[in-house]
Amino acid sequence: MKTIFLKQIAATSVVAMMLAGCAMQGNDPEPGSTNNAGMSKTQTGALIGGLLGAVIGGTTKGSSKGKRVLIGGAIGAAIGGGIGYSMDQQAKEVADKLNTDVNNNPNAALNPDNDLIVSNTDKYVKIMLRDSMVFETNSAIPTQEASRKIAKISDVLKTYPNTIIQVVGFTDNRGSYEYNQKLSEQRASNVGNTIHNSGIKNQVFSKGCSFNKPVSPNTSKESMSLNRRVEIYLYADQNAIIDACVE
């Protein structure tokens, strides 16, 4: 019994070291880089998947438990890494299509010159569009320029029909909460319909958040303009979906 237990520990340690080695590979980010620091979504997915696979492999019946841990870890890493790679790739492809880069700088949304930001986390890809670029004043209908950008996003998503799309609208705090809730829903819905009607097979959902979750205090015209935005979230599956009005 003691020997078997030690083998389990050794096998699990091998998997962990293999995954840690994978996570540590790659170039250090350049100074001032806006891309992710540390592990990418692919590496994170592989690490989580590998550890879960190792645990599952160690608890299933079969020949050698140590071998099952290694096999389970390898399969889990492959699945987790595959999901991470897919989302990383989607972020890059969307950014390329929109002639920009993936920008994970948390302060990027505070720069008024950034009217379009593509970023990604370990849960989703997010495309932020400023209202000033998407809509005319007091309108919820996307402009022709915005429709062209949305069409480019849809072109990428045609390659990823299983990606779940959530479109979320945000406003500043002028006017009542109810008025802004309706406006944010209309704008999110119209962008979502534009994506849906482009011929993609993806599930598309829309949601309004009124003036919840501001990126900047609503203390001036400039800061208010930063809060008026539409965010398009891309998820690998239902389990990754967040409450964008809060998180």
N, C-alpha and C positions, 0 to 999 in steps of 0.2 A: 504493500500500500504506500509506504513511504517513497519507494523508488518511482512508482507511477506518479505520485504527486510532484516529485522533483522534476520529472520529465515534462509535466504540464507547465510548470513554471518556466523551465528552460525553453520550451517551444513557444510559449506566449512571449517570452522576452525576445526571442529571435524575431518574431513578427513585429514587435514594437520597435526593435532596433532597425529593422528593414524599412518600416514606415517612417521612422524619424529620419533615417538617412535620406529617403526620398524627399522629405519635407525640407531638409537642410540644403539640398542641392539647388542650384540656380544662382543667378547673379544678384549681388546686392543692389538695391535701388539707388539710382543716381541722386546726388544731393538736389533737393527741390523737386524731386519727381512727384507727380500727383497720382501715381499708380499705387496699388496695394503694397504695404510693407508686410513682410512676413510671408506666411503660407498663402498660396492662391486657393481659390475655391476647389480646384482640382486636387491639390495636395490635402486640403482639409477633408474633402469627401473621401479620399483614399484612406486617410488616417482613421476617421470615424468608422468607415465601412470595414476597414481591416480589423480594428479592435472588436467591433460587434461580431464580425464573422468568426474571429478567433474564439470568442466566448461561446457562440452558438456551436461552433465545431467541437469545442471541448465538452459540451454537454450532450451531444448526440451519440447514439450507439454505433459501433462499428469496430474496426480492427484496432489500430493503435490510436490512443487518445491524443498523443503528441502529434501524430500525423494529421488527425482530424483538425486540430487547432491550426496547424500550418495551412492546410487546405482551406478551411473556413476563413482564415485571415486573408489568404490570397484572393479568394472569390469576393469577399466583402470589399477589399481594397479596389478590386477591378470595377465592381459595381459603383461604389462611392466615387471613385476617381472618374468614372465615365460620366456620371451626372455633373460633377464639378467641371469637367472639361467642356461639356455641352454648354453650361451657363457662361463660363469664361469665354468660350468661342462666340456665343451669341452677343455678349457685350462688345467684343472686339468687332464683330461684323456690323453691328448696328452703328458703332462709332465710325467705322470706316465709311459706311454708306452715307453718313451725315457729315463727312469731312471733318471729323473731330477725333479726339482721343478719349479713352476711358479715363475718367477723372474722379478719383476717390478721395480727394482733399475735402475734409469736412467743412471747410470754409469757402468752397467753390460757389455755393449758392448765395454767398454774401457779396459776390462780385457782380455788379449790375451789367457788366459786359458779357457775362455768361448767360446768354438767353437760351442755351441748350446745353444740358450736361448729361452725359452717359456715365453711370457708375455701377458698381456691383458689390455685393456683400456675400456672405456665406449662404444667404437665403434666396437672393433674387438679383435681377438686373433692374436698374431704375433709369428711366429717361425723363429728365425734367425739362419742361417747356414753359418759358415765361408767357404769361397771358398777353403781354404786349406784342409778342411775336406771333401768337396763335390767333388772337381775336381783335377785331376792331373795338373801339370804346363802346361800352354798353351793348355788346353783341355776344352771343354764345355760338355763332357760326364760325368755324375755322376759315381763315383767309386762304386764298389760293396758294400763297407761299407755304403756309402751315400744312395744307392738304398735300402739297408735294413732299414735304418732309415726312409726313405720316405715311404716305405711300411708300417711301423708301424703307421705313421701319417694317411695313407690311411685307415688302419684298423679301426681307431677311426671314421673317417669321414663317413664310411659306415653306421654308426648309425645315422648320421645327414645329410641325402641326400639334405636337403634344404639349408645347409650352402654353401655360395658362396666362392670360393677359388681364390685368386689372388697371382700369383708367380711373384716376382720382383727381378731383378738382378742389382747389383751395382759393380763398379770397382774402382780402384784408378785412379789417373790422369796422369799416364804415357801413352804416345802416344796421338793421336788425339782424339777429342771428338767423331768423327764419328766411328773410330775404336772401341773405348770402348762402344759406343752405340750398335754396332753390336754384340760385345762379350757379353754384358750384356743381350741382347735380346736372344741370342743363349742359354746361360746358364739358363735363366729363362724359356725359352720354353722347354728345355730338361727336367728340373725338373717338369714343368707342365705336359708334356706328360707322364712322369713316373707315376705321380699321376693319371692322366686321364686313363691310360692303366691298372690301378690296379683293375678295375672293379667297381669303384664308380659311382654313378649317379649324382654327384654334377656338377654344372657349374664350369669350370676351365678356368681362363684367365692368360696370362703371359704378362710381360711388362719389358722393359729394361730402366734403368735410367742413363747409362753411369757413369760418376763420380759425378753426382749430389748427394746432401744430404750426404756428408761424415760424419761419426761418429767421425772422428779424423782428424786433419790437415795432409795433404799429405806431410809431411816434413822429413820423414825417412822411411826406409824399414819397421820398426815395425808399425808405424802409418798407412802406406799404406796397410799393411796386414789386419788391422782392417776394412778397407773400402771395401775390396773385400768380398762380401757376397751375399747370396740369402735370401730373406725374403718371408715367406709364410703367407699371411693374410687370416683369416677366418672371414666372415661377416654373420650377421643374415639375411640381405636383401640388396637390391640394394641401399637403402637410406643411408646405413652405409659406402659405398665404398668411399675411399679417394684417392687422387693423391699421391701415395707413393713416387714419385720423389721429392715432395715438402713438404708435411706435415710430 
